[in-house]
Amino acid sequence: MQRTSTVGPDYFHKVVDCQWACPAHTPVPEYIRLIADGRYADAYMVNWRSNVFPGILGRTCDRPCEPACRRGRVEDEPVAICRLKRVAADNKTDITAFLPQVAPRNGKTVALVGAGPAALTVARDLAPLGYHVVVYDGDAKAGGMIRRQIPRFRLPEEVIDEEVGYITGLGIDMRLGQRIDSLKDLLTEDYDAVFVGTGAPRGRDLDLPGRKEAAANIHIGIDWLSSVAFEHVDRIGKRVIVLGGGNTAMDCCRTSRRLGGEDVKVIVRSGFEEMKASPWEKEDALHEDIPILNYLVPKEFTHENGRLTGVLFEKVTAQFDEKGRRKLVPSGDPDEHFACDDVLVAVGQENAFPWIERDLGLDFDDWGMPKVDEVTFQSTLPKVFFGGDSAFGPKNIIWAVAQGHDAAISIDRFCQGQDVRDRPPPGTTMVSQKMGIHEWSYDNDVSNDLRHRVPLREKGESLKNVKLEVELGFDLQLGLAEAQRCLNCDVQTVFAEPICIECDACVDICPVDAITFTANGEEADLRTRLSAPALNLTQDLYVSGELKTGRVMVKDEDVCLHCGLCAERCPTGAWDMQQFTLEMTHAGEKPCAR
Amino acid sequence: MTYITKPQLHHPGLAPNGLGKTRRDYEGSVSTLCAGCGHDSISAAIIQAAYELDLPPHRVAKLSGIGCSSKTPDYFLGASHGFNTVHGRMPSVLTGANLANRDLIYLGVSGDGDSASIGFGQFAHAIRRGVNMTYIVENNGVYGLTKGQFSATSDKGSKSKKGVVNHDSAIDLVSVALQLGATFVARSFSGDKAQLVPLIKAALSHQGAAFIDCISPCIQFNNHAGSTKSFDYVRDHNEAVNTLDFVVPREAIHVDYEPGTNTLVTQHDGSVLNLHKLAEHYDPTDRISAMAYLAGRQAEGEVVTGLLYVDPRATDLHEGLETVETPLNQLTDAQLIPGSAVLAKLNASLR
């Protein structure tokens, strides 16, 4: 193999799996260290810069970082990264002094349609640069789906108010309660650019027999959740069936339990394992005594005298064809009827753009989605940009934030007459952590603790009030203990072959057999010849140039604990522990790291 | 010296051996030797060998004297018996322990000071008596703990870190061991685990006095130009006479070398040493020619390594003394004091 090139951001960025997996590339180990250090406000600001809504995401994020976490590969469970973010948010001091200064107006005006996470991210990135940012939203309060669809027992309203407030406080022209019904009209208002962040606001319906007749007791999940959030609805029948297996379904069933639902069931077509809901959300539902029944396909809403009586299901089993594709086929068992008073339909969300005229030069594809560039988020109408769920369909808040950052870069470049395809690279630095012979400026002593559970409010109490937050969050001690589980994957093992004397000290001390000195070869062959075979092909090998004996050093990064023992046992300093920082360059910034 | 303990987390693919133990289970506490010390590599090789041999740690006794090398038993086989003797007295204590309980596997770990200076006589007598043990000298040719004076194994003409030339003749422990009748003699290098691990496995299985002289560079005081125990010098002058595959009897023997280029030696316990010859005409079962070969190559400045001599018909001290099969420490009063009738019979036989 060729000597591994560590020039440029990619090689070491991939080693920081959590940061690599995060759509916004939040420097996770960095903020976890700050939490361990008790520097909650600093930890919060590291997050705020990257993901804009640390307190909200610390409660609701879909956490792509956690399945990627290296800790999950050396023991049972990853670091509770998401809930640590909440520790920073809960315990920070006043951070208003750290918020960006707003530059004098630059004469450009940008309209943002929607006040959800994507648009608010664009607003936050552009307002400090001097843009006059105008945000339109049909709701009376900003936040979009964060406010409408996420139940208050998962995300208290104060948290939304606070974090939305940091953005609206940057001199944003908020036009709440003003729904945009025509893009054509908006475009006549002479904005320099328009950003569309209207989300995926339409819940899918189930067009089954009985749907019309029993309509009074059949509700679309996301609409119902938003009615609850805005306090238009405060009760539901005693027996509730939730159809659908995503996170919205989990929010629906748990909300029902708090609004009078005593016998609440979730019923899904597929198997329990294949449900779209995150495992922890399913766990939360089960914890609140909500059974999840699977392999049942709804067939009919049954009703009597115009009143819903229940739902009839066909029983199915999963069959796999030779290509491994799953098909649900009738099991042959008799249909099963479940009686209920109300049904919540949470079987997916769709985009809807009835307010965008189709003759503006803004192209749509065959599925009714706007044609949007995947890098620049620009539509075929150059001054109109998209982001969040409205760009590429329903995803999570963290994706909306990441897309908002990217769209903001494009909008800024577009307004300044620069090429939107010319993207600023991230800023990176490498800094040695060596303080003394065996002292590092990070805590390299790996904690043996297993993942700590987030304390919950007592069930009886939390089921009584839909606004009472269920999770209490880590307290400072638990937060510290959980933070100590982080392996500091951003503190990289950096090898300098000219000074290596091949004494094997690093090989002998490495607790996870990551280092090997061996004859060079092709990657596939080399992977089998290491101290421990490198079976995770998504993790690159770190290969040195040729050493004095003609061999090469090969390190498998897969399960490296970043404990620094290789560097401590190295007599010549050929191994060094260097902190790799990568910060995304946002709109109007020069690529540089702190 | 390292401040943190080695993390307990290990590679998820770490395989258990026949006893269900992983290699990590054979580790000891974290080393307090200097970074890069060759002795740590030898400890790692001992760990690997014990793991591969499925040794139950509680059946192993590790003994040592004083010195950097003699600290190392703390860093491997943490669940084994250990004894740190006074300087140079490890061979006597080991002999005594072996006489009392012949069932344990004895591993003596010593250094060039401990074995070639203060304990030279002890070393000689344990070897010539044929105590069933593995005796490893971690040989760095320097007094590391007292900051770099020449030891008795430093070669004549080699230079200290300060540039002083050694005018004393070196004691070659391998030649001495051969002379004294060791039935297993090997030399290896801490920087070559592929060679060292099978040698340790073979030595641990050998039923007699097994001696391994392991050159182990002292990073701090003896790894400079002019030293003959440095990484560079040993790598440049290493002449391996053979490579060894250690085969336990239950495994099938695969010989994939050209006929005539390898020697199979079956030891007392049934283990097989499959030796692949690297030096032509070198016969590791011929003690006299081994000594001559060593002397010749040594005069050329070469460091001969590999399994230099093995006696497949080795006997040990217990055979010489005709002791009972039961370890002496397990004999009961009834067996040790058979009574006046037996005494009377014995006396009668002598009249």
Interface residues (C-beta under 8 A of the other chain):
Chain A: R73 V74 E75 I437 H438 E439 N444 D445 V446 N448 I501 E502 C503 D504 A505 V507 D508 I509 P511 V512 D513 A514 A532 P533 L535 K548 T549 V559 L561 C563 L565 E568 R569 C570 P571 T572
Chain B: M1 T2 Y3 I4 T5 K6 P7 Q8 L9 H10 H11 P12 G13 L14 R24 S31 C34 A35 G36 C37 G38 D40 S41 S43 A44 S190 G191 K193 P217 I219 N223 F231 D232 R235
